[in-house]
Structure formats: C-alpha cells, structure tokens
C-alpha cells in the first residue's frame, strides 16, 4: 500500500510537485499519467527517499523519511534506463542477492520470472534494451517486494519488447504485487492500470479509471475496419442499427468513433453478421488529446 498526502517538492523557485495526494491499495495497479515535466519522476524519487520534500509518504503503513532505508526491501524499483556494470547476468544478480541477503534459490526464481534464465551467462553489454529491463525486474524481485515502482520502463523499447514487458508487469500484478508506474502512453494505461492520476505541472488534475477518464474528457476511441468494398455499406448499416452513430468512410476503411468500453461490441456486431474483416486498427486517445481536453 502507498499513501501520499500533500507532497510538495521545490527546486529553488520552481515547484516540481504541488500538494500531491494519492493512494495505491494492496494489489492495485495505478498509473501516473502525464507529459514530460509533469512531475512523475520527481514523485517517484520522493517515494524512494532520494529527495527532500514536505508532506507525508507511507509505504505499508510506515512513514518514509528522505534518505531512509527502512523500506528498501519492500519496494522493487525499475528505472527508465537501467545502467549496469559490464559483468555476467548471474554474477550481477548474485551481487545484489548478497546485498539483500537472499540465497541462490530466490535469485534463480527471479531470473525465471523475468525470463532471463537462458541469458544468465551473457554479459550485460550483450543484452538488448528489452532484456536489460528484464534484468532490472529480476534485481527488483529478489527481495520479494510487495510494491513495484516503475518509471516509464518501456519508453526506450521497440513495440515487441514493450508488449513483453507489459505482460510481465501484468503477471506480477496478478500475483498480488502493488504497482505504481509512470507513463505517457494510453495503451499501457489500458493494459495495466486499475486507476489513473493525471498530472500536469506538478499537480494532480484528475483521478479516475482509464475508461472514466476518457469519458469525462469526452474523448473517443477510433476503430478503423477494412472490409471488402462490396460490404462497406452493409457494415455501416449494421453499426448504425446497433447504436453507433459516429461513422465515416475514408481511404483506410470505415471509421467508428466510440467509447472505449464499446469497441468489443462494435467488432462483435460485424463478426456476427458474417462479414469478413480484412484489417482492424484501434486508435486510443493520445496524450496530446488528453492534455488538451483536461
């Protein structure tokens, strides 16, 4: 559990965080959503005890003081860009195992969960960006923390590595881990977050579930469906008769603007009609759209 009350952090005259309050329940996954400079990383550094601040932070009902190490085994931290000494994976994680007083069984379990057992004899310099982030997870997990804190961990990864890492986070959350992660990507929010805190210029401006957030802002998910040209008009008629009114047609296909929760229903209506779908593209509201509407 994470509880933050009236957290404020200034650098000189610049207020990076302004009276931020939020909470993450046990087993919950919460996203800090915002553009660069919103205060996400500063907030995470405060939680980790790396910065002085005013206000209160509690992890598992223990008040965290800046510089405190009391909570270090309760938190697994995954940074945006991990940096490692150039040594073998198993040597590096064994070093962290010594620091955290855990044995080989726990180390091997962390490597297995993170999908790194087959890479344990490689040097860190040989690892791809995705594997380096998996190594960050393995190191974070060796003390079996109850809380995972992720600072935009997928921002430097390609699409395939991003999806793999998101699946890993989801798997860990499903085991009961409490997850707080920062992001500026709505697909990650939809995949991982139970709730969202929207940050702008160091302040929380909205708090809700992901679907409620886009509905509150009046934003729609766009589905572009490509069918055979002979089925275009029939597809449009089926969607309209099912209550979908924001429909248009362009060179890419049939465009339907809907609430996010309705996208499965829209596609099901087309499938059930027997119309062959050649291609589907789903576009969620972008970060720019969200910030302009907030």
N, C-alpha and C positions, 0 to 999 in steps of 0.2 A: 504494500500500500504506500502511496505517495500523497502527502498533503502539503500544499504550499499556500501560505497566507501573506498577502500584502508584500510580496517580494519586490524590492526596488534595488537597482544597481546603476550607478553612475560612473562614467569615466570623465573626470573633470566636470565640465558644464553639460556634458552630453548624458542624457538619461537613457540608458540602453534598455532597462526594464522599469516599468512604472506601475507599481501596486498590482502585481500579477498574483492572482489566486487561482488555484486549480487543484484537482484531485484525481487520483487513479486508484480504483478499487482493486482488491486482490483478484488476480486472474483476468483483469481487464486490459485491453489494448487501446491506448489513447494517442492521438496524433497532435503534434504541434505543427500547425499548417501556416505557412506564411512565406512571403518573398524573402530574398536575400536582404539582410539588415533588419529583419523584423524582431530579432532578439532571441531566436530559437537556440542558437549555440551558446549564447551568454547564459540563458536559463539553465541549460544542461550543465555548464561548467559550475554554476552555483550549486546545483543539486549534488554534483560530485565533490563539493567542498574546495574547489580550486580558486574561487573568488570570494572576496569580502562582499557583504551585502547587508541590507536591512530587511526585516521581515522574518518569517519563520518557515523552515523546511523540516518535515518529518518523514522518515522512512521507516515503515513498520512500527509506527508509534514512538520512534526515537528521534529526538530533536537533533538535527545535523548542524554542527558548528563549522565555519570555514576552517579548512586545514585538518579537520577531524578525520581519524582513520577507523573510528569505531564501526562504521557501517560498510567498510570496504569489501567485506566478503558477502554482503547482502546484495551488492549491485554488480551486474556484469555490464561493462561499457564497451560499445562498438563505435569507433570513431568514423568520420567520413573518409579519411585517407590514412590507413594504418601504415606505420613505419616500423620495420623490423631490422634487427641485426642480421647480417647475411650468414646464417647458420642453418643446419638441417631443421626441418619442421619438428621432428621428435625431440631434438636437443633443446630447441627454443621453448616448446611447451613443457618439457620436463623442468626447465629452469623456473618457469612460472609456477609449476607444481610445487617446487621446493619452497618458493616464496609464500605460497598459500597453504603449505603443509598438507598436501594431498598425495596419495600414492599412485602407482602406475595404473591400477585398475580404473581410477577416476579419470586419469589422463587419456587412456585408451577409449573410455566411454565418450569423452568429449570429442576426440578425433572421429569416432564413429558417427556420432550425432551430426557433426559438421561435415561429414563426407570427405574426410581427409586421410583415412587410414592408408589408402593406396598411394598417397603422396607424402607419407611421413619421412621418407628418406631423401626427399628433394630439398635443395637449398631454397630459402625464401626468395632469392633473386630469380629462381626459375618459375615461380608461381605467377599465374595470370592475376589480373585485378580481382576477379571473382573468387579465386582460391585464396588470395590474401585476405579478403573479407571473411571467408570461411575460417581462416586461421584466427582472425580476431574473435569470431564466435567461439571457437574451440578454447581459446585462452580465457574468454569471459565465463565459460561454462564450468571450468574445472573446479571451482569452489561451490558449484550448485547454487547460484544466487537465486533469490526469489524475485528479484527485479532486474529487468533488462532495459538499458537506456541506449538508444541508437540515434546517432547524429547524422542524418541523411546518408545512411550506409550504402545506398545504391547509386549515388549521384554520379560516380565515375565509371559505372559498369555498362556493358552493352546490354541489349534487350534480353538476351538469353540468360546472362549471368544475373540480371536484375530479377527476372522471374524466379530463378532457382533460389535466390536469397530471400525473396518474399515468401516462398513456400516454406523455407527453413524457419523464418520468423513465425509464420502461422502455425507450424508444427510445434514450436516451443510454447507459443501462447496456448495452444490446445492442451498442453501438459500441465497448465496451471500457472505458468510464469506471468508476472505482471509486466506489461510492456509500455514504455513511453518512447515514442520515436518522432523525430522531426522530418518534415518532407515539404516539398513544394509541388508534388505530383499527385493528381487526383486519383490515378489508377492505384497507387499504393494505399491511399486512404480507403478506397472502396474495398480493396482486398484484405486489409489488415485491421482497420480501426473500428472499434465499438463506438467511440466518441471522438469529436474533433474540437480543439481550441484554435480559433483563428486569431493570429497575432498580426498586429500592424504597429510599427514604430514603438515596440516595447510594451504594448498594451493588448490585453485580450478583448477583442471587439465582438466575438460571437463564440458560443459554446453549444454544440448540438451533436446529434448523429450526422453521419455523412449525407444521408438522403434528406434529412430535415434541413440541413444547411443549404443544399442547392434549392430546395423548395422555398425556404424562407427568402432566398435571394431571387426567386423567380427564374432560375436557370434550368435549362432543359438538356437532357441527353439526346444526342443526334444519332440515329441509326440510318445508315445508307445500305439499302438492299438492292442487289443486282439480280434480276430475273431475265428470262428470255423476253425479248421485246413484245412478243405476242401476248405475254402475260402481264405486261405493265398495267394496263387499265383495270384488269380483274384484281390485281394486287391492291391497287389504290382503292377500289370499291370495297374490298374485304376489310381493309384497315379503317375506312370511313364508317362502315357499318358496325365496326367493333368499338367505335367511340373515339378513334384517333383523328383529330381534326387538322393538326399542323402537318400537312403532307404536301410535298412538292416533288418535281421531277427535274433532274439535270443530267449532264453527260455521264456522271458517275453512277447514277441509278435513281432509286426512289428514296427521297429523304423524309424521315419521320422524326419530328421533334416531340419528345415525351418526357415525363417524369422518370427518373432513373428506375424506380420500382416497377415500371410498366414495360420495360424493354423485353423481358422474357415473354410476357403476354402477347406483345406485338408479333414477335417471331413465331410463337406457337400458333397464332391465328393463320399465318402464312403457311407454315408446315402442315397444319391440319387440313388446309384447303387442297393439298396435293400439288401445289405449285413448286417447281424446282428452283431453289435458291442457288445461284451461281457464286455469289460472294456477299459477305456481310462485313461492314465496317462500323464500329461503335465509337463515337467521339464523346467523351465526357467533358463537362465544363472545364476550361483551362484555368490556370492560376490567375492569369490576367483578367479573365471574365469574372472570377470570384471577387478579386480585389476591387475591380471597378464597381461591382454591384453591392459590396459590403458597406 
